[in-house]
Amino acid sequence: AVQLVESGGGSVQAGGALRLSCAATDNFVYMGWFRHTPVKEREGVATFCMSGGTTYAESVKGRFTASKDNANKNNLYLQMNSLKPEDSAMYYCAAGWRCTLEEAGFDTWGQGTQVTVST
């Protein structure tokens, strides 16, 4: 069965950094990172497309970078720098069929990893 397993979440202070990892059982063409909080709908954070292009939400541009592992193309990463308290959320890795930040473009989801940013 297709699986996506996230890791790397944790608690950091504002201004800090974290690197999320997503181990996938296949080399998906389109993969993305989404985040969700109890008070906000799940939103797309970054999408990595096989063409090499990446798309970012405006709120994370310049701070977050999505990338694939050159050695193991199955794995997706999200480097998060200059973290803010509003970045606190459960982060999910997803695989799908569109190069988009829209949730509808993805049909395979991981279980999520929690990121908490304190002031």
N, C-alpha and C positions, 0 to 999 in steps of 0.2 A: 504494500500500500504506500501511496505517496505520503511523505511526511516532511514537515518543516518543524525544526526545533530551535527555538531562540535561546540565547544566553547572553550574559554580560550586563544585565540590568543591575541596579543598586541604588544607593543613596549617596549623593554628593552635595557639596555646597554650591551656591550660585557662582558661576564663573568657571566651574570645573568641567571635566570632560569624562565621557564614557564611550566605550566602543561595543556596540551590539553585534552579535553574530547570529547567523541563521544557517543551520546545517540542513541541506535539502537532500532528498534521495534521488534527485534527478537534476539535470542541467536545464532549468526552465528558461524559456525565451524572455519572459517578462516576470519580474519580481519586484516587490515593493515593501515598504515599511509604512504601517499605519499606527495610529495611537488613539486611545479611548480613555475617557475619564467618566465617572458616574454622572457628571453634570454636562458633558459635552458628547455629541455624536462622534462616532469613529471618523477620523479624518486621515487623508493621505498625507504622508510626510515626504516620502521620496520614492521614486520609481526608477528601477534600473532596467534598461532594455538591451537586448542582445546586440543591437546596432552600436551599442556603446553609449548611447545617449541617456542622460539622467534628467529627471524632472523633480523639482522641489516645491514644497509649499512655500508661499511668500514668507511665512513666519520663521522658517528655518534656513532660508537662503543665506549663504555666506558663513553659516555655522555648522551645518550638517553636510556630510559627504557619504553617499552610497557607493559601494564598489563591490566588484566580484573578486574572488580569490584567483590569482593567475595560475596557481598550481592546481587548485580544485575548483573547477567552474561551477560546482554545485552550491558553493557557499557564498552567501551575501553578507555584507557588513554595513554598518551604519556608524560612522565616526561622528560623535556629537561633541562639539566644542562650545565654549562660552554658554554653558547651560543656564537656563533661567527657571525660576519656580514654575512658570506657566508651561514648561516642558514636561512637568510631572504627569505621568500617565502610564497606562499599560501599553507597551509597544508590541505590535504583532508583525510577523513576517508573512507575506502572502505571495502566491504564484498565480498567474492568470494568462490571459490571451490578448491583453491590450497594454499599450504603453500609456498609462493614464494614472492619475491620482484618484480616480473614481473607484469606489469600493466595488461597483458592479463589474469591473473589469477583471476581478479576481475570484477564483473559486476554491482555492486551497489555502488554508490558514493554519498557522501555528497556534500554540497555547498562550503565547505572550510572555513578556518579561517586564517586570515593574521597574520604572525609573522614578526616583523621587529626588527633587532638587529643593534644598532648603535655603533660606535667606541667611 
